Amino acid sequence: MPHAVVRRILLAACIALSGAPGAARAQHGGFIVTLGADTLLVERWNRSGGRIEGTTVTHSPFARVVSWTVGLAADGSVANMEQSIVRADGAAIPDNPTVMKMTFRGDTVVRDVTLDGQPTTRRTAVPRGTVPAIAGSWFTYELGLQQARRDGSGALHTMGFAAQQNSATRFAVKFIGADSAEMDLGGFPFGFRVDRNGRIAHGDGSKTTQKFIIVSMPNVDTRAIGSAWGARDAAGQVFGMASPRDTLRAMVGGASVMVDYGRPAKRGRQVWGGVVAWGDVWRLGANQATQLITDKDLDIGGTTVPAGKYTLWLLPTADRTVLIVNRQAGQWGTMYDMAQDFARIPVERHKSATLTERFTVSYEGDELRFMWDDSGYAVKVRAK
């Protein structure tokens, strides 16, 4: 949903709250999560003593509503939680359990999970202070940051409901003064600004592959926003995956060539030199690494690439950009291994007369093109 629609709902909610007493305001909070010009998630929580109730509404790939409760122990750690997940219209989500529960007992978490389609109970050893990974919730990370500061462990631990998960997920945390923290998210820094109570005021994921921005709000009308998103789903305007997968298939001479890649959208952002940073190796798409499969040898920009399966990457700079052909295949897009490079091939900057909202790979004439926004890159490809 564009920011304008969400802003109108948020403004109405904040105005309604403005007359509430200060003590009441301190027990309410919420977040909005944006990706460029789009709002992907909204969240609201309300605390009464050691009990916190919240609602998280996500937009991608379709509108979902997560209702959750968290019970706190006397020391501020999480004692138990329960969450339910349904579509925006209240309908159950196929192949997903509607209600899930988790209880923390010392260094053990007890979870009600689904294994092979059957409900079961799993007991797992976790570090003390582990917090539940509530679906889409950033309030979880707020609790985790508070816990990490209390115990001085330098780490935030979370536990989700995947039956196969047999240990807590650890995120390294570094506190910078009294008002900032940095969390390692898959090898990339996610920055937080926190208030004097340890609550997240702002989250900046611009240096991660996800690029999310988190803004704290005094109140969020999750019901109105969820209804609006659900109405768009019902009208056939489903948001879909943030970066859907696509495949280019082309005959290059006598060679059958396939490029499998993810398609991120511009969403009002600066792409070249922004989303795609100069001097950093880019996965040439999103999510899983971009794969090239050819059944015959190719000449790519003057370099012979034997038949086989590869991954493609881009190393852009303002002056010179190279296409990287890498021998490793099938990996996630953050798992680039320079030692597996087969070749680095110069590519030419290519301007476009029209704006390309989603990153697109195409084969035109004798060129393989990688276009996004108002420009991109091209390299000549032919069969050997």
C-alpha positions in Angstrom: 0.0 0.0 0.0 1.4 3.5 -0.8 2.5 5.6 2.1 -0.3 8.1 1.6 -3.1 5.7 2.4 -1.3 4.4 5.5 -0.4 7.9 6.6 -4.0 9.0 6.6 -5.0 6.1 8.9 -2.0 6.6 11.2 -2.7 10.4 11.5 -6.3 9.7 12.5 -5.1 7.2 15.1 -2.5 9.6 16.5 -5.0 12.5 16.8 -7.4 10.2 18.7 -4.6 9.3 21.1 -3.4 12.8 21.6 -5.9 13.5 24.3 -5.0 10.4 26.4 -3.1 10.8 29.7 0.7 10.5 29.6 0.6 7.3 31.6 -1.7 5.7 29.1 0.5 6.7 26.2 3.5 5.0 27.8 1.7 1.7 27.6 0.9 1.9 23.9 3.1 1.7 20.9 3.5 0.5 17.4 5.7 0.3 14.3 5.4 0.7 10.6 7.9 -1.1 8.3 8.5 0.4 4.9 10.4 -0.6 1.8 10.9 2.4 -0.3 7.5 3.9 -1.1 5.6 0.8 0.1 4.4 -0.1 3.6 4.9 -3.8 4.2 3.9 -4.2 7.9 2.2 -2.4 10.7 2.1 -3.4 14.4 0.5 -2.2 17.6 1.0 -3.3 21.2 -0.6 -2.5 24.5 0.9 -3.4 27.9 -0.9 -3.9 31.2 1.4 -5.0 33.9 3.3 -8.1 32.9 1.0 -8.8 30.0 1.4 -7.4 26.5 -1.1 -7.8 23.7 -0.3 -7.0 20.1 -1.4 -7.1 16.5 0.9 -7.3 13.5 -0.5 -7.0 10.0 1.7 -7.9 7.1 1.1 -7.0 3.4 3.2 -9.5 1.5 2.5 -11.8 -0.3 -1.1 -11.2 1.0 -2.7 -9.5 4.0 -2.2 -11.5 7.2 -3.2 -10.6 10.8 -1.1 -11.9 13.6 -2.7 -11.5 17.1 -0.3 -12.2 19.9 0.1 -12.0 23.7 3.3 -12.1 25.7 3.6 -12.8 29.5 6.6 -11.4 31.3 8.4 -12.9 34.3 9.3 -10.7 37.3 12.8 -10.1 35.9 11.4 -8.8 32.5 12.2 -11.9 30.5 9.5 -13.7 28.5 7.6 -16.4 30.4 5.1 -17.4 27.7 3.5 -16.3 24.4 0.6 -17.2 22.1 -0.1 -16.1 18.6 -2.8 -16.7 16.0 -2.4 -16.1 12.3 -5.3 -15.6 9.9 -6.0 -13.8 6.7 -7.3 -10.2 6.9 -10.9 -11.4 6.5 -10.4 -13.8 9.4 -10.2 -16.9 7.2 -7.7 -19.6 8.1 -4.5 -19.9 6.1 -4.3 -23.3 4.4 -1.6 -25.7 5.7 -0.8 -23.3 8.6 -1.8 -23.8 12.3 -4.1 -21.0 13.5 -2.9 -20.9 17.1 0.6 -21.5 18.4 2.0 -21.4 21.9 5.4 -21.1 23.6 6.4 -21.4 27.2 9.9 -20.6 28.7 11.0 -22.5 31.7 14.5 -21.6 32.8 16.8 -22.7 30.0 14.1 -24.6 28.1 11.4 -23.5 25.7 8.3 -25.7 25.2 6.6 -25.2 21.9 3.3 -26.4 20.4 4.3 -27.0 16.7 3.1 -29.0 13.7 5.3 -31.8 12.5 4.4 -33.8 9.3 0.9 -32.3 9.5 0.4 -33.4 13.1 0.4 -31.2 16.3 3.2 -32.0 18.6 5.1 -30.6 21.6 8.9 -29.8 21.3 11.2 -29.0 24.2 14.4 -27.3 23.3 17.3 -25.9 25.3 17.8 -22.2 24.8 19.9 -19.5 26.5 18.1 -17.7 29.3 16.5 -14.5 28.0 15.5 -15.9 24.6 12.5 -14.2 23.1 9.9 -15.7 20.8 10.0 -14.9 17.1 6.5 -13.6 16.7 5.6 -13.6 13.0 6.6 -10.3 11.5 6.8 -8.6 14.9 9.5 -6.0 15.6 8.3 -5.7 19.2 10.1 -9.1 19.7 13.4 -7.4 18.8 12.7 -4.6 21.2 12.3 -7.1 24.0 15.4 -8.9 22.8 17.5 -5.7 22.8 16.3 -4.8 26.3 17.2 -8.3 27.5 20.7 -8.1 25.8 21.4 -4.8 27.6 20.2 -6.2 30.9 22.3 -9.4 30.8 25.3 -7.8 29.0 25.6 -10.9 26.7 26.1 -8.9 23.5 23.5 -11.2 21.8 19.8 -11.4 21.1 18.3 -14.9 20.9 15.0 -15.7 19.3 13.0 -18.9 18.9 10.4 -19.6 16.3 7.8 -22.3 15.6 9.5 -24.3 12.9 9.5 -27.8 14.1 12.9 -28.4 12.6 14.5 -25.6 14.6 16.4 -27.2 17.4 18.2 -24.2 18.8 17.7 -20.5 19.3 18.8 -18.1 16.6 21.6 -15.8 17.8 22.1 -12.2 16.6 25.2 -10.4 17.7 24.3 -7.0 19.3 26.5 -4.0 19.9 25.3 -1.0 22.0 26.6 2.4 21.0 26.1 4.8 23.9 22.7 5.0 25.6 20.6 5.6 22.5 21.9 3.3 19.7 22.3 -0.4 19.0 23.5 -2.4 16.0 22.4 -6.0 15.3 24.1 -8.3 12.9 21.5 -9.5 10.5 23.0 -12.2 8.2 26.3 -10.5 8.2 24.9 -7.0 7.6 24.4 -4.3 10.2 20.9 -3.3 11.2 20.9 -0.1 13.2 18.5 0.9 15.9 17.9 4.1 17.8 16.4 3.5 21.2 14.9 5.8 23.8 15.8 5.9 27.5 13.4 3.0 28.2 15.1 0.8 25.7 12.3 1.0 23.2 13.0 1.1 19.5 12.5 4.6 18.1 13.8 3.9 14.6 15.3 1.0 12.8 17.5 1.3 9.7 18.1 -1.7 7.5 19.4 0.2 4.5 22.8 -1.6 4.8 21.2 -5.0 4.8 19.8 -6.9 1.8 16.3 -6.4 3.1 16.5 -2.5 3.1 13.6 -2.2 5.6 13.1 1.0 7.5 11.2 0.8 10.9 9.5 3.8 12.4 8.0 3.8 15.9 4.5 5.3 16.3 2.5 6.2 19.4 -0.5 4.3 18.0 -1.3 2.3 14.9 -4.8 1.5 13.7 -4.0 -2.1 12.6 -7.6 -2.9 12.2 -8.3 -0.2 9.6 -5.1 -0.8 7.7 -5.6 -4.6 7.8 -9.2 -4.1 6.4 -7.8 -1.8 3.6 -5.2 -4.4 2.7 -7.8 -7.2 2.8 -10.1 -5.3 0.6 -7.3 -4.9 -2.0 -6.7 -8.7 -1.8 -10.4 -9.3 -2.4 -10.4 -7.0 -5.4 -7.5 -8.9 -7.0 -4.9 -6.4 -6.1 -2.8 -8.7 -4.0 0.6 -7.2 -3.1 2.4 -10.4 -3.9 6.0 -11.3 -3.1 8.3 -8.2 -2.6 10.7 -9.7 -5.1 9.1 -12.4 -7.2 11.1 -15.0 -9.1 11.3 -15.0 -12.9 13.2 -16.9 -15.6 14.6 -15.7 -18.9 14.8 -18.4 -21.5 16.5 -17.6 -24.8 18.1 -19.4 -27.8 21.5 -17.9 -28.3 22.6 -19.3 -31.7 22.3 -23.0 -31.0 22.6 -22.7 -27.2 19.6 -22.9 -24.9 20.2 -20.3 -22.1 18.3 -19.8 -18.9 18.7 -17.1 -16.3 16.7 -17.6 -13.1 16.6 -14.4 -10.9 14.6 -12.4 -8.3 13.0 -9.1 -9.3 13.1 -6.4 -6.7 11.1 -3.2 -7.4 12.3 0.4 -7.4 9.6 1.6 -5.0 10.6 5.3 -5.3 14.2 4.6 -4.3 17.5 5.5 -5.9 18.7 2.3 -7.5 22.2 2.7 -8.9 24.5 4.0 -6.2 21.6 3.6 -3.7 19.8 0.2 -3.5 22.7 -1.2 -5.5 25.7 0.4 -3.8 28.8 1.3 -5.8 31.7 -0.9 -5.0 29.7 -3.8 -3.5 29.1 -7.2 -5.1 25.4 -7.4 -5.9 23.4 -10.7 -6.4 22.0 -9.3 -9.6 18.4 -9.6 -8.4 17.0 -10.6 -5.0 16.8 -13.6 -2.6 18.4 -16.7 -4.0 21.5 -16.1 -6.2 20.9 -15.5 -9.9 21.6 -18.6 -11.9 22.8 -19.0 -15.4 22.4 -22.4 -17.1 23.6 -23.1 -20.7 23.8 -26.4 -22.6 26.5 -25.2 -24.9 29.7 -23.1 -24.6 29.1 -19.3 -24.7 31.1 -16.3 -25.6 30.2 -13.6 -23.0 31.9 -10.3 -23.7 34.9 -12.1 -25.2 35.2 -14.7 -22.5 34.5 -18.3 -23.2 32.1 -19.8 -20.6 31.8 -23.6 -20.9 28.4 -25.3 -20.8 27.1 -25.7 -17.3 25.5 -24.0 -14.3 26.8 -20.8 -12.8 25.7 -17.9 -10.7 25.9 -14.3 -11.9 26.8 -11.3 -9.8 27.5 -7.6 -10.6 30.3 -5.4 -9.2 29.2 -1.9 -10.1 31.2 1.3 -9.8 30.5 4.8 -11.1 33.3 4.3 -13.7 33.7 0.6 -14.5 31.3 -2.4 -13.9 32.0 -6.1 -14.3 29.7 -9.1 -14.6 31.0 -11.9 -12.3 30.5 -15.5 -13.5 30.8 -17.8 -10.5 31.2 -21.6 -10.4 29.1 -22.0 -7.3 25.3 -22.6 -7.9 22.2 -23.1 -5.9 23.1 -20.8 -2.9 21.4 -17.9 -1.3 22.2 -14.5 -2.6 24.3 -13.4 0.4 26.6 -16.4 0.0 29.1 -15.0 -2.6 32.4 -16.8 -2.6 35.1 -14.9 -4.6 37.3 -18.0 -4.6 34.7 -19.6 -6.9 34.9 -16.9 -9.5 35.3 -18.2 -13.0 35.5 -14.8 -14.8 35.0 -11.1 -14.4 33.7 -9.6 -17.6 33.4 -5.8 -18.3 29.8 -4.7 -19.2 28.6 -1.5 -20.7 26.2 1.0 -19.1 22.9 1.1 -21.0 20.5 4.0 -20.7 16.8 3.5 -21.2 14.1 5.9 -22.5 11.5 4.3 -20.2 11.6 3.5 -16.5 11.8 -0.2 -15.5 10.1 -0.5 -12.1 11.2 -4.1 -11.5 14.7 -5.4 -12.3 14.5 -7.2 -15.6 16.9 -9.5 -17.4 16.4 -9.8 -21.2 18.2 -11.0 -24.3 17.8 -8.5 -27.2 19.7 -8.8 -30.4 23.0 -10.2 -29.3 23.0 -8.6 -25.9 22.2 -9.9 -22.4 20.7 -6.9 -20.6 20.2 -6.1 -16.9 17.8 -3.2 -16.6 16.4 -1.3 -13.6 15.1 2.2 -13.1 16.3 4.4 -16.0 19.4 2.4 -16.9 21.3 -0.8 -16.5 24.1 -2.8 -18.2 24.5 -4.9 -21.3 27.1 -7.5 -22.5 27.3 -9.3 -25.9 26.6 -13.0 -25.8 26.9 -15.6 -28.6 27.2 -19.4 -28.9 30.7 -20.7 -29.5 
